[in-house]
């Protein structure tokens, strides 16, 4: 018994993706920890201790 089948092969050419330069990409990563409450991807550290002595022990 013969089945009615059709096979199609399609080839598509797509343009390459544009590669972004490292300087053009803005990324922010945050690492939250115990010693430092936050460390940003640009090596900015935020200490977990209160910065104002007036608030010591009150937070």
C-alpha distances in whole Angstrom, upper triangle without the diagonal:
4,7,10,12,16,18,22,25,28,32,35,38,41,45,46,48,52,54,57,60,62,64,62,61,63,62,64,63,65,66,68,70,73,76,75,73,71,70,69,67,70,72,74,75,76,78,78,81,83,84,87,90,91,87,88,87,86,82
4,7,9,12,15,18,21,25,28,31,35,37,41,43,45,49,51,54,57,59,62,59,58,60,59,62,61,64,64,66,68,72,74,73,71,69,69,67,65,67,70,72,73,74,76,76,80,81,83,85,88,89,86,86,85,84,81
4,6,10,12,16,19,22,26,29,32,35,38,40,42,46,48,51,54,56,59,56,55,57,56,58,58,60,61,63,65,68,71,70,68,66,65,63,61,64,66,68,70,71,73,73,76,78,79,82,85,85,82,83,82,81,77
4,7,10,13,17,20,24,26,30,32,36,38,40,44,46,49,52,54,57,54,53,55,54,57,57,59,60,62,65,68,70,69,67,65,64,62,60,63,65,67,69,70,72,72,76,77,78,81,84,84,81,82,81,80,76
4,7,10,13,16,20,23,27,29,33,35,36,40,42,45,49,50,53,51,50,52,51,53,53,56,57,59,61,65,67,66,64,62,61,59,57,59,62,64,65,66,69,69,72,74,75,78,81,81,78,79,78,77,74
4,7,10,13,17,19,23,26,29,32,33,37,39,42,46,48,51,48,47,49,49,51,52,54,55,58,60,64,66,64,63,60,59,57,55,57,60,62,63,65,67,67,71,72,73,76,79,80,77,77,77,76,72
4,7,10,14,17,20,23,26,28,30,34,36,39,43,45,48,45,44,47,46,49,49,52,53,55,58,61,63,62,60,58,57,54,52,54,57,59,61,62,65,65,69,70,71,74,77,78,75,75,75,74,70
4,6,10,13,17,19,23,25,27,31,33,36,40,42,45,42,41,44,44,46,47,50,51,54,56,60,62,60,59,56,55,52,50,52,55,57,59,60,63,63,67,68,69,72,75,76,73,74,73,73,69
4,7,10,14,16,20,22,24,28,30,33,37,39,42,40,39,41,41,44,45,48,49,52,54,58,59,58,57,54,52,50,47,49,52,54,56,58,61,61,65,66,67,70,73,74,71,72,72,71,67
4,7,10,13,17,19,21,25,27,30,34,36,39,36,36,38,39,42,42,45,47,50,52,56,58,56,54,51,50,47,45,47,50,52,54,55,58,59,63,64,64,68,71,72,69,70,70,69,65
4,7,10,13,16,18,22,24,27,31,33,36,34,33,36,36,40,40,44,45,48,51,55,56,54,53,50,48,45,42,44,47,49,52,54,57,57,61,62,63,66,69,70,68,68,68,68,64
4,6,10,12,15,18,21,24,28,30,33,30,30,33,33,37,38,41,43,46,49,52,54,51,50,47,45,43,40,42,45,47,49,51,54,55,59,60,60,63,66,67,65,65,66,65,61
4,7,9,12,15,18,21,25,27,30,28,28,31,32,35,36,40,42,45,48,51,52,50,49,46,44,41,38,39,43,45,47,49,52,54,57,58,58,61,65,66,64,64,65,64,61
4,6,9,12,15,18,21,24,26,24,24,27,28,31,33,36,38,41,44,48,49,47,46,42,40,37,35,36,39,41,44,46,49,50,54,55,55,58,61,62,60,61,61,61,57
4,6,9,12,15,18,21,23,21,21,25,26,30,31,35,37,40,43,47,48,45,44,41,39,36,33,34,37,39,42,44,47,49,52,53,53,56,59,61,58,59,60,59,56
4,6,9,12,15,18,21,19,19,22,23,27,28,32,34,38,40,44,45,42,42,38,36,33,30,31,34,36,39,41,44,46,49,51,50,53,57,58,56,57,57,57,53
4,6,9,13,15,18,15,15,19,20,23,25,28,31,34,37,41,41,39,38,35,32,29,26,27,31,33,36,38,41,42,46,47,47,50,53,54,52,53,54,53,50
4,6,10,13,14,12,13,16,18,22,24,27,30,33,36,40,40,38,37,33,31,28,25,25,29,31,34,36,39,41,44,45,45,48,51,53,51,51,53,52,49
4,7,9,12,10,11,14,16,20,21,25,27,31,34,37,38,35,34,31,28,25,22,22,26,28,31,33,37,38,42,43,42,45,49,50,48,49,50,50,47
4,6,8,7,7,11,13,16,19,22,25,28,31,35,35,32,32,28,25,22,19,19,23,25,28,30,34,36,39,40,39,42,45,47,45,46,47,47,44
4,5,5,7,10,13,16,18,22,24,28,31,34,34,31,31,27,24,21,18,17,21,23,26,29,32,34,37,39,37,41,44,46,44,45,46,46,43
4,5,5,8,10,13,15,19,21,25,27,31,30,27,27,24,21,17,14,14,17,19,22,25,29,31,34,35,34,37,40,42,41,41,43,43,40
4,6,8,10,13,16,19,22,25,28,31,31,27,27,24,21,17,14,13,17,18,22,25,28,31,33,34,33,36,39,41,40,40,42,42,39
4,7,10,13,16,20,23,26,29,32,32,29,28,24,22,18,16,15,19,20,24,26,29,32,35,35,34,37,40,42,40,41,43,43,39
4,6,10,13,16,19,23,26,29,29,26,25,22,19,16,13,13,17,18,21,23,27,29,32,33,32,35,38,40,38,39,41,40,37
4,7,10,13,17,20,23,26,26,23,22,18,16,13,11,11,15,15,19,20,24,26,29,29,28,31,35,36,35,36,37,37,33
4,7,10,13,16,20,23,23,20,19,16,14,10,8,9,13,14,16,18,22,23,26,27,27,30,33,35,33,33,35,34,31
4,7,10,13,16,20,20,17,16,12,10,7,6,8,11,11,13,15,18,19,23,24,23,26,30,31,29,30,31,31,27
4,7,10,13,17,17,14,13,10,8,6,5,8,10,11,12,13,16,18,21,22,23,26,29,31,28,28,29,29,26
4,6,10,13,14,11,10,6,6,5,6,9,10,10,10,10,13,14,18,19,20,23,26,27,25,25,26,26,22
4,6,10,11,9,8,5,5,7,8,11,10,11,10,10,12,12,16,18,19,23,25,27,24,24,24,25,21
4,7,9,7,5,5,7,9,11,14,13,12,10,9,11,10,14,16,17,21,23,24,21,21,21,21,18
4,6,5,5,6,8,11,14,16,14,13,11,10,10,9,12,15,17,20,22,24,21,20,20,21,17
4,6,6,9,11,14,17,19,16,15,12,11,9,7,10,13,16,19,20,22,19,17,17,18,16
4,6,9,10,14,16,18,14,14,10,9,7,6,9,12,14,17,18,21,18,16,17,19,16
4,5,7,10,13,15,12,10,7,6,5,5,8,11,12,16,18,20,18,16,17,19,16
4,7,10,14,15,13,11,8,6,6,5,8,11,12,15,17,19,17,16,16,17,14
4,6,10,12,10,8,6,5,7,8,11,13,14,17,20,22,19,19,20,20,17
4,7,8,6,6,5,6,9,11,14,16,16,20,22,24,22,22,23,24,21
4,5,5,5,7,8,12,14,17,18,18,21,24,26,24,24,26,26,23
4,5,7,9,12,15,17,20,22,22,25,28,30,28,28,29,30,27
4,6,9,12,15,18,21,22,21,24,27,30,28,28,30,30,28
4,6,10,12,15,18,20,19,22,25,28,26,26,28,28,26
4,7,10,13,15,17,15,19,22,24,23,23,25,25,23
4,6,9,12,14,13,17,19,22,20,20,21,22,20
4,6,9,10,10,13,16,18,16,16,18,19,16
4,5,8,8,12,14,16,14,14,15,16,14
4,7,9,12,13,15,13,12,12,14,11
4,6,9,10,12,10,8,10,12,10
4,6,7,9,7,6,9,9,8
4,6,9,8,8,12,12,11
4,5,6,7,11,11,11
4,5,5,9,10,11
4,6,9,8,10
4,6,5,7
4,6,7
4,6
4
